[in-house]
Amino acid sequence: MAITYICRYCKTQMGSLETGAVDEFRLGLQFLTPGERRDIIAYTPDGGMTVKVVCEFCREALDANPELSLVASPLQ
Ligand SMILES: [Zn+2]
């Protein structure tokens, strides 16, 4: 099972890890609501998982221009 992290805004792949089983507690995913899980986690056809995060570059851009998040992510 591979977990891939991508930036939800610029789609940059930030890293991936291979794991025998997804440890959702280690990933902190247990804190997410079902809606957030649908928004953040995507399962790939090969049984892997994609987790959408925010990269450093986009984080800084959002901090500087908070209104960008409204455009890029209508659910928030
Ligand atoms: Zn980014």
N, CA, C, O and the ligand as a Tripos MOL2 file, in Angstrom:
@<TRIPOS>MOLECULE
protein
  305   303    77     0     0
PROTEIN
NO_CHARGES

@<TRIPOS>ATOM
      1 N           0.8600   -1.2000    0.0000 N.3       1 MET1
      2 CA          0.0000    0.0000    0.0000 C.3       1 MET1
      3 C           0.8830    1.2330    0.0000 C.2       1 MET1
      4 O           1.6990    1.4220    0.9030 O.2       1 MET1
      5 N           0.7250    2.0510   -0.9880 N.am      2 ALA2
      6 CA          1.5160    3.2740   -1.0800 C.3       2 ALA2
      7 C           0.6440    4.4720   -0.7350 C.2       2 ALA2
      8 O          -0.5120    4.5630   -1.1490 O.2       2 ALA2
      9 N           1.2170    5.3750    0.0230 N.am      3 ILE3
     10 CA          0.5240    6.6170    0.3320 C.3       3 ILE3
     11 C           1.2940    7.7440   -0.3320 C.2       3 ILE3
     12 O           2.4970    7.8940   -0.1190 O.2       3 ILE3
     13 N           0.6050    8.5270   -1.1290 N.am      4 THR4
     14 CA          1.2460    9.6320   -1.8220 C.3       4 THR4
     15 C           0.6680   10.9370   -1.3030 C.2       4 THR4
     16 O          -0.5470   11.0910   -1.1850 O.2       4 THR4
     17 N           1.5380   11.8540   -1.0020 N.am      5 TYR5
     18 CA          1.1070   13.1700   -0.5490 C.3       5 TYR5
     19 C           1.2480   14.1580   -1.6880 C.2       5 TYR5
     20 O           2.3300   14.2930   -2.2590 O.2       5 TYR5
     21 N           0.1820   14.8430   -2.0250 N.am      6 ILE6
     22 CA          0.2730   15.8910   -3.0450 C.3       6 ILE6
     23 C          -0.3050   17.1850   -2.4860 C.2       6 ILE6
     24 O          -1.1750   17.1810   -1.6150 O.2       6 ILE6
     25 N           0.2100   18.2920   -3.0180 N.am      7 CYS7
     26 CA         -0.3470   19.5810   -2.6370 C.3       7 CYS7
     27 C          -1.7000   19.7430   -3.2960 C.2       7 CYS7
     28 O          -1.8350   19.5460   -4.5030 O.2       7 CYS7
     29 N          -2.6930   20.0970   -2.5170 N.am      8 ARG8
     30 CA         -4.0500   20.2020   -3.0570 C.3       8 ARG8
     31 C          -4.1980   21.3890   -3.9960 C.2       8 ARG8
     32 O          -5.1470   21.4390   -4.7780 O.2       8 ARG8
     33 N          -3.2960   22.3260   -3.9340 N.am      9 TYR9
     34 CA         -3.4230   23.5180   -4.7650 C.3       9 TYR9
     35 C          -2.5970   23.4330   -6.0410 C.2       9 TYR9
     36 O          -3.1260   23.6340   -7.1340 O.2       9 TYR9
     37 N          -1.2970   23.1340   -5.9140 N.am     10 CYS10
     38 CA         -0.4450   23.1250   -7.1060 C.3      10 CYS10
     39 C          -0.1530   21.7190   -7.5930 C.2      10 CYS10
     40 O           0.5390   21.5440   -8.5950 O.2      10 CYS10
     41 N          -0.6720   20.7070   -6.8950 N.am     11 LYS11
     42 CA         -0.5440   19.3080   -7.3150 C.3      11 LYS11
     43 C           0.8960   18.7910   -7.2760 C.2      11 LYS11
     44 O           1.2050   17.7610   -7.8740 O.2      11 LYS11
     45 N           1.7620   19.5000   -6.5810 N.am     12 THR12
     46 CA          3.1210   19.0080   -6.4410 C.3      12 THR12
     47 C           3.1260   17.7540   -5.5820 C.2      12 THR12
     48 O           2.5040   17.7100   -4.5210 O.2      12 THR12
     49 N           3.8350   16.7390   -6.0530 N.am     13 GLN13
     50 CA          3.9550   15.5500   -5.2230 C.3      13 GLN13
     51 C           5.0000   15.8100   -4.1520 C.2      13 GLN13
     52 O           6.1560   16.1110   -4.4480 O.2      13 GLN13
     53 N           4.5790   15.6910   -2.9180 N.am     14 MET14
     54 CA          5.4590   16.0640   -1.8140 C.3      14 MET14
     55 C           6.1670   14.8630   -1.2120 C.2      14 MET14
     56 O           7.0640   15.0160   -0.3840 O.2      14 MET14
     57 N           5.7740   13.6960   -1.6150 N.am     15 GLY15
     58 CA          6.4290   12.5240   -1.0820 C.3      15 GLY15
     59 C           5.4770   11.3520   -1.0730 C.2      15 GLY15
     60 O           4.2690   11.5070   -1.2530 O.2      15 GLY15
     61 N           6.0280   10.2000   -0.8650 N.am     16 SER16
     62 CA          5.1900    9.0170   -0.7710 C.3      16 SER16
     63 C           5.8620    8.0380    0.1640 C.2      16 SER16
     64 O           7.0730    8.0800    0.3830 O.2      16 SER16
     65 N           5.0610    7.1740    0.7000 N.am     17 LEU17
     66 CA          5.6440    6.1660    1.5570 C.3      17 LEU17
     67 C           4.9410    4.8420    1.3290 C.2      17 LEU17
     68 O           3.7520    4.7740    1.0150 O.2      17 LEU17
     69 N           5.7080    3.8250    1.4960 N.am     18 GLU18
     70 CA          5.1980    2.4710    1.3080 C.3      18 GLU18
     71 C           4.9590    1.8890    2.6890 C.2      18 GLU18
     72 O           5.8400    1.9140    3.5480 O.2      18 GLU18
     73 N           3.7850    1.3750    2.8890 N.am     19 THR19
     74 CA          3.4800    0.8380    4.2080 C.3      19 THR19
     75 C           2.6400   -0.4200    4.0670 C.2      19 THR19
     76 O           1.8590   -0.5560    3.1260 O.2      19 THR19
     77 N           2.8040   -1.3200    4.9950 N.am     20 GLY20
     78 CA          2.0730   -2.5750    4.9300 C.3      20 GLY20
     79 C           0.5850   -2.3670    5.0980 C.2      20 GLY20
     80 O          -0.2170   -3.0080    4.4200 O.2      20 GLY20
     81 N           0.2220   -1.4920    5.9770 N.am     21 ALA21
     82 CA         -1.1720   -1.1800    6.2060 C.3      21 ALA21
     83 C          -1.2590    0.2930    6.5860 C.2      21 ALA21
     84 O          -0.3790    0.8380    7.2530 O.2      21 ALA21
     85 N          -2.3290    0.9120    6.1500 N.am     22 VAL22
     86 CA         -2.4730    2.3180    6.4700 C.3      22 VAL22
     87 C          -2.7650    2.4850    7.9600 C.2      22 VAL22
     88 O          -3.7370    1.9460    8.4890 O.2      22 VAL22
     89 N          -1.9200    3.2250    8.5990 N.am     23 ASP23
     90 CA         -2.1140    3.5110   10.0120 C.3      23 ASP23
     91 C          -2.7270    4.9040   10.1300 C.2      23 ASP23
     92 O          -2.0210    5.9120   10.1700 O.2      23 ASP23
     93 N          -4.0450    4.9330   10.1840 N.am     24 GLU24
     94 CA         -4.7250    6.2250   10.1510 C.3      24 GLU24
     95 C          -4.4740    7.0330   11.4090 C.2      24 GLU24
     96 O          -4.5500    8.2620   11.3950 O.2      24 GLU24
     97 N          -4.1730    6.3370   12.5020 N.am     25 PHE25
     98 CA         -3.9040    7.0740   13.7270 C.3      25 PHE25
     99 C          -2.5510    7.7710   13.6410 C.2      25 PHE25
    100 O          -2.3760    8.8990   14.1030 O.2      25 PHE25
    101 N          -1.5950    7.0590   13.0290 N.am     26 ARG26
    102 CA         -0.2800    7.6700   12.8890 C.3      26 ARG26
    103 C          -0.3500    8.8620   11.9400 C.2      26 ARG26
    104 O           0.3830    9.8380   12.0970 O.2      26 ARG26
    105 N          -1.2270    8.7710   10.9680 N.am     27 LEU27
    106 CA         -1.3570    9.8540    9.9970 C.3      27 LEU27
    107 C          -2.1870   11.0150   10.5460 C.2      27 LEU27
    108 O          -2.2080   12.1010    9.9660 O.2      27 LEU27
    109 N          -2.8660   10.7810   11.6610 N.am     28 GLY28
    110 CA         -3.6990   11.8290   12.2250 C.3      28 GLY28
    111 C          -5.0600   11.9150   11.5610 C.2      28 GLY28
    112 O          -5.7900   12.8870   11.7540 O.2      28 GLY28
    113 N          -5.4040   10.8950   10.7740 N.am     29 LEU29
    114 CA         -6.6440   10.9730   10.0090 C.3      29 LEU29
    115 C          -7.8870   10.7640   10.8620 C.2      29 LEU29
    116 O          -8.9960   11.0680   10.4210 O.2      29 LEU29
    117 N          -7.7200   10.2550   12.0690 N.am     30 GLN30
    118 CA         -8.8870   10.0130   12.9090 C.3      30 GLN30
    119 C          -9.5470   11.3060   13.3700 C.2      30 GLN30
    120 O         -10.6760   11.3010   13.8620 O.2      30 GLN30
    121 N          -8.8230   12.4210   13.2010 N.am     31 PHE31
    122 CA         -9.3870   13.7030   13.6220 C.3      31 PHE31
    123 C         -10.2880   14.3220   12.5620 C.2      31 PHE31
    124 O         -10.9730   15.3140   12.8130 O.2      31 PHE31
    125 N         -10.2770   13.7270   11.3820 N.am     32 LEU32
    126 CA        -11.0390   14.3010   10.2870 C.3      32 LEU32
    127 C         -12.5060   13.8890   10.3600 C.2      32 LEU32
    128 O         -12.8350   12.7830   10.7900 O.2      32 LEU32
    129 N         -13.3710   14.7880    9.9360 N.am     33 THR33
    130 CA        -14.7760   14.4320    9.8010 C.3      33 THR33
    131 C         -14.9270   13.6260    8.5130 C.2      33 THR33
    132 O         -14.0440   13.6660    7.6560 O.2      33 THR33
    133 N         -16.0330   12.8970    8.3650 N.am     34 PRO34
    134 CA        -16.2340   12.1330    7.1210 C.3      34 PRO34
    135 C         -16.1300   13.0130    5.8810 C.2      34 PRO34
    136 O         -15.5860   12.5910    4.8600 O.2      34 PRO34
    137 N         -16.6420   14.2140    5.9670 N.am     35 GLY35
    138 CA        -16.5630   15.1270    4.8280 C.3      35 GLY35
    139 C         -15.1390   15.5110    4.5080 C.2      35 GLY35
    140 O         -14.7410   15.5730    3.3450 O.2      35 GLY35
    141 N         -14.3710   15.7710    5.5620 N.am     36 GLU36
    142 CA        -12.9750   16.1150    5.3630 C.3      36 GLU36
    143 C         -12.2000   14.9510    4.7800 C.2      36 GLU36
    144 O         -11.3270   15.1290    3.9300 O.2      36 GLU36
    145 N         -12.5300   13.7610    5.2460 N.am     37 ARG37
    146 CA        -11.8500   12.5780    4.7180 C.3      37 ARG37
    147 C         -12.0990   12.4500    3.2200 C.2      37 ARG37
    148 O         -11.1730   12.1730    2.4570 O.2      37 ARG37
    149 N         -13.3380   12.6500    2.8000 N.am     38 ARG38
    150 CA        -13.6440   12.5660    1.3760 C.3      38 ARG38
    151 C         -12.8820   13.6290    0.6040 C.2      38 ARG38
    152 O         -12.4560   13.4150   -0.5310 O.2      38 ARG38
    153 N         -12.7190   14.7770    1.2440 N.am     39 ASP39
    154 CA        -12.0690   15.8880    0.5700 C.3      39 ASP39
    155 C         -10.5560   15.6830    0.4880 C.2      39 ASP39
    156 O          -9.9250   16.0760   -0.4930 O.2      39 ASP39
    157 N          -9.9900   15.0800    1.4990 N.am     40 ILE40
    158 CA         -8.5380   15.0280    1.6240 C.3      40 ILE40
    159 C          -7.9540   13.7140    1.1210 C.2      40 ILE40
    160 O          -6.8640   13.6880    0.5500 O.2      40 ILE40
    161 N          -8.6850   12.6300    1.3370 N.am     41 ILE41
    162 CA         -8.1370   11.3170    1.0160 C.3      41 ILE41
    163 C          -8.7780   10.7710   -0.2470 C.2      41 ILE41
    164 O          -9.9990   10.8000   -0.3980 O.2      41 ILE41
    165 N          -7.9530   10.2790   -1.1440 N.am     42 ALA42
    166 CA         -8.4510    9.6140   -2.3390 C.3      42 ALA42
    167 C          -7.7890    8.2490   -2.4320 C.2      42 ALA42
    168 O          -6.5880    8.1130   -2.2000 O.2      42 ALA42
    169 N          -8.5670    7.2600   -2.7660 N.am     43 TYR43
    170 CA         -8.0140    5.9270   -2.9230 C.3      43 TYR43
    171 C          -7.7730    5.6570   -4.3980 C.2      43 TYR43
    172 O          -8.6230    5.9270   -5.2460 O.2      43 TYR43
    173 N          -6.6090    5.1230   -4.6800 N.am     44 THR44
    174 CA         -6.2390    4.8710   -6.0710 C.3      44 THR44
    175 C          -6.6630    3.4650   -6.4620 C.2      44 THR44
    176 O          -6.8470    2.6050   -5.6000 O.2      44 THR44
    177 N          -6.8210    3.2270   -7.7680 N.am     45 PRO45
    178 CA         -7.2910    1.9030   -8.2400 C.3      45 PRO45
    179 C          -6.3890    0.7580   -7.8030 C.2      45 PRO45
    180 O          -6.8570   -0.3700   -7.6490 O.2      45 PRO45
    181 N          -5.1150    1.0280   -7.6030 N.am     46 ASP46
    182 CA         -4.1960   -0.0500   -7.2170 C.3      46 ASP46
    183 C          -4.1650   -0.2710   -5.7100 C.2      46 ASP46
    184 O          -3.2940   -0.9810   -5.2090 O.2      46 ASP46
    185 N          -5.0910    0.3190   -4.9940 N.am     47 GLY47
    186 CA         -5.1640    0.0790   -3.5590 C.3      47 GLY47
    187 C          -4.3550    1.0520   -2.7280 C.2      47 GLY47
    188 O          -4.2810    0.9190   -1.5060 O.2      47 GLY47
    189 N          -3.7570    2.0170   -3.3720 N.am     48 GLY48
    190 CA         -2.9810    3.0220   -2.6460 C.3      48 GLY48
    191 C          -3.8700    4.1610   -2.1950 C.2      48 GLY48
    192 O          -5.0910    4.1220   -2.3530 O.2      48 GLY48
    193 N          -3.2530    5.1530   -1.6430 N.am     49 MET49
    194 CA         -3.9970    6.2640   -1.0790 C.3      49 MET49
    195 C          -3.2810    7.5640   -1.4390 C.2      49 MET49
    196 O          -2.0530    7.6390   -1.4090 O.2      49 MET49
    197 N          -4.0540    8.5680   -1.7740 N.am     50 THR50
    198 CA         -3.4840    9.8880   -2.0110 C.3      50 THR50
    199 C          -4.0190   10.8340   -0.9500 C.2      50 THR50
    200 O          -5.2310   10.9270   -0.7500 O.2      50 THR50
    201 N          -3.1290   11.5290   -0.2740 N.am     51 VAL51
    202 CA         -3.5280   12.4610    0.7640 C.3      51 VAL51
    203 C          -3.1960   13.8730    0.2950 C.2      51 VAL51
    204 O          -2.0500   14.1810   -0.0310 O.2      51 VAL51
    205 N          -4.2080   14.7140    0.2660 N.am     52 LYS52
    206 CA         -4.0060   16.0880   -0.1900 C.3      52 LYS52
    207 C          -3.6010   16.9600    0.9820 C.2      52 LYS52
    208 O          -4.3090   17.0600    1.9840 O.2      52 LYS52
    209 N          -2.4660   17.5760    0.8360 N.am     53 VAL53
    210 CA         -1.9700   18.4730    1.8640 C.3      53 VAL53
    211 C          -1.6580   19.8170    1.2080 C.2      53 VAL53
    212 O          -1.9770   20.0270    0.0380 O.2      53 VAL53
    213 N          -1.0450   20.7090    1.9460 N.am     54 VAL54
    214 CA         -0.6730   22.0060    1.3960 C.3      54 VAL54
    215 C           0.8410   22.1420    1.5080 C.2      54 VAL54
    216 O           1.4020   22.0280    2.5980 O.2      54 VAL54
    217 N           1.4920   22.3840    0.3910 N.am     55 CYS55
    218 CA          2.9440   22.4870    0.4100 C.3      55 CYS55
    219 C           3.3750   23.8270    1.0140 C.2      55 CYS55
    220 O           2.5690   24.7350    1.2160 O.2      55 CYS55
    221 N           4.6590   23.9100    1.2880 N.am     56 GLU56
    222 CA          5.1900   25.0880    1.9530 C.3      56 GLU56
    223 C           4.9420   26.3540    1.1270 C.2      56 GLU56
    224 O           4.5800   27.4060    1.6530 O.2      56 GLU56
    225 N           5.1490   26.2120   -0.1770 N.am     57 PHE57
    226 CA          4.9820   27.3580   -1.0730 C.3      57 PHE57
    227 C           3.5380   27.8680   -1.0420 C.2      57 PHE57
    228 O           3.2970   29.0690   -0.9160 O.2      57 PHE57
    229 N           2.5930   26.9480   -1.1570 N.am     58 CYS58
    230 CA          1.1880   27.3530   -1.1710 C.3      58 CYS58
    231 C           0.7570   27.8420    0.2100 C.2      58 CYS58
    232 O          -0.0630   28.7540    0.3170 O.2      58 CYS58
    233 N           1.3030   27.2430    1.2610 N.am     59 ARG59
    234 CA          0.9930   27.6960    2.6120 C.3      59 ARG59
    235 C           1.3740   29.1640    2.7820 C.2      59 ARG59
    236 O           0.6170   29.9590    3.3390 O.2      59 ARG59
    237 N           2.5610   29.5010    2.2900 N.am     60 GLU60
    238 CA          3.0020   30.8950    2.3940 C.3      60 GLU60
    239 C           2.1290   31.8070    1.5510 C.2      60 GLU60
    240 O           1.8000   32.9210    1.9570 O.2      60 GLU60
    241 N           1.7580   31.3230    0.3710 N.am     61 ALA61
    242 CA          0.9020   32.1230   -0.5090 C.3      61 ALA61
    243 C          -0.4550   32.3560    0.1410 C.2      61 ALA61
    244 O          -1.0190   33.4460    0.0460 O.2      61 ALA61
    245 N          -0.9780   31.3180    0.8070 N.am     62 LEU62
    246 CA         -2.2750   31.4440    1.4700 C.3      62 LEU62
    247 C          -2.1940   32.3810    2.6680 C.2      62 LEU62
    248 O          -3.1160   33.1510    2.9380 O.2      62 LEU62
    249 N          -1.0750   32.3020    3.3790 N.am     63 ASP63
    250 CA         -0.8980   33.1950    4.5160 C.3      63 ASP63
    251 C          -0.8770   34.6420    4.0580 C.2      63 ASP63
    252 O          -1.3940   35.5340    4.7310 O.2      63 ASP63
    253 N          -0.2680   34.8560    2.8960 N.am     64 ALA64
    254 CA         -0.1570   36.2120    2.3650 C.3      64 ALA64
    255 C          -1.4720   36.6630    1.7320 C.2      64 ALA64
    256 O          -1.8190   37.8440    1.7690 O.2      64 ALA64
    257 N          -2.1990   35.7060    1.1490 N.am     65 ASN65
    258 CA         -3.4470   36.0320    0.4650 C.3      65 ASN65
    259 C          -4.5300   35.0380    0.8520 C.2      65 ASN65
    260 O          -4.8460   34.1330    0.0800 O.2      65 ASN65
    261 N          -5.1010   35.1960    2.0380 N.am     66 PRO66
    262 CA         -6.0870   34.2230    2.5400 C.3      66 PRO66
    263 C          -7.2660   34.0170    1.6020 C.2      66 PRO66
    264 O          -7.8800   32.9500    1.6180 O.2      66 PRO66
    265 N          -7.5930   35.0030    0.7950 N.am     67 GLU67
    266 CA         -8.7560   34.8480   -0.0930 C.3      67 GLU67
    267 C          -8.4960   33.8120   -1.1850 C.2      67 GLU67
    268 O          -9.4420   33.3400   -1.8160 O.2      67 GLU67
    269 N          -7.2480   33.4510   -1.4180 N.am     68 LEU68
    270 CA         -6.9430   32.4320   -2.4150 C.3      68 LEU68
    271 C          -7.5790   31.1030   -2.0590 C.2      68 LEU68
    272 O          -7.9940   30.3540   -2.9440 O.2      68 LEU68
    273 N          -7.6590   30.8060   -0.7790 N.am     69 SER69
    274 CA         -8.1950   29.5200   -0.3740 C.3      69 SER69
    275 C          -9.6700   29.4070   -0.7430 C.2      69 SER69
    276 O         -10.1600   28.3070   -1.0020 O.2      69 SER69
    277 N         -10.3710   30.5140   -0.7710 N.am     70 LEU70
    278 CA        -11.7790   30.4900   -1.1330 C.3      70 LEU70
    279 C         -11.9560   30.1420   -2.6010 C.2      70 LEU70
    280 O         -12.9240   29.4880   -2.9880 O.2      70 LEU70
    281 N         -11.0120   30.5850   -3.4050 N.am     71 VAL71
    282 CA        -11.0930   30.3130   -4.8330 C.3      71 VAL71
    283 C         -10.7210   28.8670   -5.1320 C.2      71 VAL71
    284 O         -11.3920   28.1840   -5.9060 O.2      71 VAL71
    285 N          -9.6290   28.4090   -4.4990 N.am     72 ALA72
    286 CA         -9.1010   27.0990   -4.8340 C.3      72 ALA72
    287 C          -9.8770   25.9750   -4.1620 C.2      72 ALA72
    288 O          -9.8660   24.8420   -4.6440 O.2      72 ALA72
    289 N         -10.5400   26.2690   -3.0700 N.am     73 SER73
    290 CA        -11.1990   25.2140   -2.3270 C.3      73 SER73
    291 C         -12.5780   25.6730   -1.8810 C.2      73 SER73
    292 O         -12.7380   26.1350   -0.7510 O.2      73 SER73
    293 N         -13.5760   25.5520   -2.7500 N.am     74 PRO74
    294 CA        -14.9210   26.0680   -2.4540 C.3      74 PRO74
    295 C         -15.5830   25.4070   -1.2490 C.2      74 PRO74
    296 O         -16.5650   25.9370   -0.7290 O.2      74 PRO74
    297 N         -15.0750   24.2730   -0.7940 N.am     75 LEU75
    298 CA        -15.7040   23.5870    0.3270 C.3      75 LEU75
    299 C         -15.3160   24.1760    1.6770 C.2      75 LEU75
    300 O         -15.9140   23.8520    2.7030 O.2      75 LEU75
    301 N         -14.3200   25.0340    1.6660 N.am     76 GLN76
    302 CA        -13.8650   25.5540    2.9460 C.3      76 GLN76
    303 C         -14.3040   26.9820    3.1600 C.2      76 GLN76
    304 O         -14.0010   27.5720    4.1970 O.2      76 GLN76
    305 ZN          1.4480   23.7590   -3.4640 Zn       77 ZN77
@<TRIPOS>BOND
     1     1     2 1
     2     2     3 1
     3     3     4 2
     4     3     5 am
     5     5     6 1
     6     6     7 1
     7     7     8 2
     8     7     9 am
     9     9    10 1
    10    10    11 1
    11    11    12 2
    12    11    13 am
    13    13    14 1
    14    14    15 1
    15    15    16 2
    16    15    17 am
    17    17    18 1
    18    18    19 1
    19    19    20 2
    20    19    21 am
    21    21    22 1
    22    22    23 1
    23    23    24 2
    24    23    25 am
    25    25    26 1
    26    26    27 1
    27    27    28 2
    28    27    29 am
    29    29    30 1
    30    30    31 1
    31    31    32 2
    32    31    33 am
    33    33    34 1
    34    34    35 1
    35    35    36 2
    36    35    37 am
    37    37    38 1
    38    38    39 1
    39    39    40 2
    40    39    41 am
    41    41    42 1
    42    42    43 1
    43    43    44 2
    44    43    45 am
    45    45    46 1
    46    46    47 1
    47    47    48 2
    48    47    49 am
    49    49    50 1
    50    50    51 1
    51    51    52 2
    52    51    53 am
    53    53    54 1
    54    54    55 1
    55    55    56 2
    56    55    57 am
    57    57    58 1
    58    58    59 1
    59    59    60 2
    60    59    61 am
    61    61    62 1
    62    62    63 1
    63    63    64 2
    64    63    65 am
    65    65    66 1
    66    66    67 1
    67    67    68 2
    68    67    69 am
    69    69    70 1
    70    70    71 1
    71    71    72 2
    72    71    73 am
    73    73    74 1
    74    74    75 1
    75    75    76 2
    76    75    77 am
    77    77    78 1
    78    78    79 1
    79    79    80 2
    80    79    81 am
    81    81    82 1
    82    82    83 1
    83    83    84 2
    84    83    85 am
    85    85    86 1
    86    86    87 1
    87    87    88 2
    88    87    89 am
    89    89    90 1
    90    90    91 1
    91    91    92 2
    92    91    93 am
    93    93    94 1
    94    94    95 1
    95    95    96 2
    96    95    97 am
    97    97    98 1
    98    98    99 1
    99    99   100 2
   100    99   101 am
   101   101   102 1
   102   102   103 1
   103   103   104 2
   104   103   105 am
   105   105   106 1
   106   106   107 1
   107   107   108 2
   108   107   109 am
   109   109   110 1
   110   110   111 1
   111   111   112 2
   112   111   113 am
   113   113   114 1
   114   114   115 1
   115   115   116 2
   116   115   117 am
   117   117   118 1
   118   118   119 1
   119   119   120 2
   120   119   121 am
   121   121   122 1
   122   122   123 1
   123   123   124 2
   124   123   125 am
   125   125   126 1
   126   126   127 1
   127   127   128 2
   128   127   129 am
   129   129   130 1
   130   130   131 1
   131   131   132 2
   132   131   133 am
   133   133   134 1
   134   134   135 1
   135   135   136 2
   136   135   137 am
   137   137   138 1
   138   138   139 1
   139   139   140 2
   140   139   141 am
   141   141   142 1
   142   142   143 1
   143   143   144 2
   144   143   145 am
   145   145   146 1
   146   146   147 1
   147   147   148 2
   148   147   149 am
   149   149   150 1
   150   150   151 1
   151   151   152 2
   152   151   153 am
   153   153   154 1
   154   154   155 1
   155   155   156 2
   156   155   157 am
   157   157   158 1
   158   158   159 1
   159   159   160 2
   160   159   161 am
   161   161   162 1
   162   162   163 1
   163   163   164 2
   164   163   165 am
   165   165   166 1
   166   166   167 1
   167   167   168 2
   168   167   169 am
   169   169   170 1
   170   170   171 1
   171   171   172 2
   172   171   173 am
   173   173   174 1
   174   174   175 1
   175   175   176 2
   176   175   177 am
   177   177   178 1
   178   178   179 1
   179   179   180 2
   180   179   181 am
   181   181   182 1
   182   182   183 1
   183   183   184 2
   184   183   185 am
   185   185   186 1
   186   186   187 1
   187   187   188 2
   188   187   189 am
   189   189   190 1
   190   190   191 1
   191   191   192 2
   192   191   193 am
   193   193   194 1
   194   194   195 1
   195   195   196 2
   196   195   197 am
   197   197   198 1
   198   198   199 1
   199   199   200 2
   200   199   201 am
   201   201   202 1
   202   202   203 1
   203   203   204 2
   204   203   205 am
   205   205   206 1
   206   206   207 1
   207   207   208 2
   208   207   209 am
   209   209   210 1
   210   210   211 1
   211   211   212 2
   212   211   213 am
   213   213   214 1
   214   214   215 1
   215   215   216 2
   216   215   217 am
   217   217   218 1
   218   218   219 1
   219   219   220 2
   220   219   221 am
   221   221   222 1
   222   222   223 1
   223   223   224 2
   224   223   225 am
   225   225   226 1
   226   226   227 1
   227   227   228 2
   228   227   229 am
   229   229   230 1
   230   230   231 1
   231   231   232 2
   232   231   233 am
   233   233   234 1
   234   234   235 1
   235   235   236 2
   236   235   237 am
   237   237   238 1
   238   238   239 1
   239   239   240 2
   240   239   241 am
   241   241   242 1
   242   242   243 1
   243   243   244 2
   244   243   245 am
   245   245   246 1
   246   246   247 1
   247   247   248 2
   248   247   249 am
   249   249   250 1
   250   250   251 1
   251   251   252 2
   252   251   253 am
   253   253   254 1
   254   254   255 1
   255   255   256 2
   256   255   257 am
   257   257   258 1
   258   258   259 1
   259   259   260 2
   260   259   261 am
   261   261   262 1
   262   262   263 1
   263   263   264 2
   264   263   265 am
   265   265   266 1
   266   266   267 1
   267   267   268 2
   268   267   269 am
   269   269   270 1
   270   270   271 1
   271   271   272 2
   272   271   273 am
   273   273   274 1
   274   274   275 1
   275   275   276 2
   276   275   277 am
   277   277   278 1
   278   278   279 1
   279   279   280 2
   280   279   281 am
   281   281   282 1
   282   282   283 1
   283   283   284 2
   284   283   285 am
   285   285   286 1
   286   286   287 1
   287   287   288 2
   288   287   289 am
   289   289   290 1
   290   290   291 1
   291   291   292 2
   292   291   293 am
   293   293   294 1
   294   294   295 1
   295   295   296 2
   296   295   297 am
   297   297   298 1
   298   298   299 1
   299   299   300 2
   300   299   301 am
   301   301   302 1
   302   302   303 1
   303   303   304 2
@<TRIPOS>SUBSTRUCTURE
     1 MET1         2 RESIDUE 1 A MET
     2 ALA2         6 RESIDUE 1 A ALA
     3 ILE3        10 RESIDUE 1 A ILE
     4 THR4        14 RESIDUE 1 A THR
     5 TYR5        18 RESIDUE 1 A TYR
     6 ILE6        22 RESIDUE 1 A ILE
     7 CYS7        26 RESIDUE 1 A CYS
     8 ARG8        30 RESIDUE 1 A ARG
     9 TYR9        34 RESIDUE 1 A TYR
    10 CYS10       38 RESIDUE 1 A CYS
    11 LYS11       42 RESIDUE 1 A LYS
    12 THR12       46 RESIDUE 1 A THR
    13 GLN13       50 RESIDUE 1 A GLN
    14 MET14       54 RESIDUE 1 A MET
    15 GLY15       58 RESIDUE 1 A GLY
    16 SER16       62 RESIDUE 1 A SER
    17 LEU17       66 RESIDUE 1 A LEU
    18 GLU18       70 RESIDUE 1 A GLU
    19 THR19       74 RESIDUE 1 A THR
    20 GLY20       78 RESIDUE 1 A GLY
    21 ALA21       82 RESIDUE 1 A ALA
    22 VAL22       86 RESIDUE 1 A VAL
    23 ASP23       90 RESIDUE 1 A ASP
    24 GLU24       94 RESIDUE 1 A GLU
    25 PHE25       98 RESIDUE 1 A PHE
    26 ARG26      102 RESIDUE 1 A ARG
    27 LEU27      106 RESIDUE 1 A LEU
    28 GLY28      110 RESIDUE 1 A GLY
    29 LEU29      114 RESIDUE 1 A LEU
    30 GLN30      118 RESIDUE 1 A GLN
    31 PHE31      122 RESIDUE 1 A PHE
    32 LEU32      126 RESIDUE 1 A LEU
    33 THR33      130 RESIDUE 1 A THR
    34 PRO34      134 RESIDUE 1 A PRO
    35 GLY35      138 RESIDUE 1 A GLY
    36 GLU36      142 RESIDUE 1 A GLU
    37 ARG37      146 RESIDUE 1 A ARG
    38 ARG38      150 RESIDUE 1 A ARG
    39 ASP39      154 RESIDUE 1 A ASP
    40 ILE40      158 RESIDUE 1 A ILE
    41 ILE41      162 RESIDUE 1 A ILE
    42 ALA42      166 RESIDUE 1 A ALA
    43 TYR43      170 RESIDUE 1 A TYR
    44 THR44      174 RESIDUE 1 A THR
    45 PRO45      178 RESIDUE 1 A PRO
    46 ASP46      182 RESIDUE 1 A ASP
    47 GLY47      186 RESIDUE 1 A GLY
    48 GLY48      190 RESIDUE 1 A GLY
    49 MET49      194 RESIDUE 1 A MET
    50 THR50      198 RESIDUE 1 A THR
    51 VAL51      202 RESIDUE 1 A VAL
    52 LYS52      206 RESIDUE 1 A LYS
    53 VAL53      210 RESIDUE 1 A VAL
    54 VAL54      214 RESIDUE 1 A VAL
    55 CYS55      218 RESIDUE 1 A CYS
    56 GLU56      222 RESIDUE 1 A GLU
    57 PHE57      226 RESIDUE 1 A PHE
    58 CYS58      230 RESIDUE 1 A CYS
    59 ARG59      234 RESIDUE 1 A ARG
    60 GLU60      238 RESIDUE 1 A GLU
    61 ALA61      242 RESIDUE 1 A ALA
    62 LEU62      246 RESIDUE 1 A LEU
    63 ASP63      250 RESIDUE 1 A ASP
    64 ALA64      254 RESIDUE 1 A ALA
    65 ASN65      258 RESIDUE 1 A ASN
    66 PRO66      262 RESIDUE 1 A PRO
    67 GLU67      266 RESIDUE 1 A GLU
    68 LEU68      270 RESIDUE 1 A LEU
    69 SER69      274 RESIDUE 1 A SER
    70 LEU70      278 RESIDUE 1 A LEU
    71 VAL71      282 RESIDUE 1 A VAL
    72 ALA72      286 RESIDUE 1 A ALA
    73 SER73      290 RESIDUE 1 A SER
    74 PRO74      294 RESIDUE 1 A PRO
    75 LEU75      298 RESIDUE 1 A LEU
    76 GLN76      302 RESIDUE 1 A GLN
    77 ZN77       305 GROUP 0 **** ****
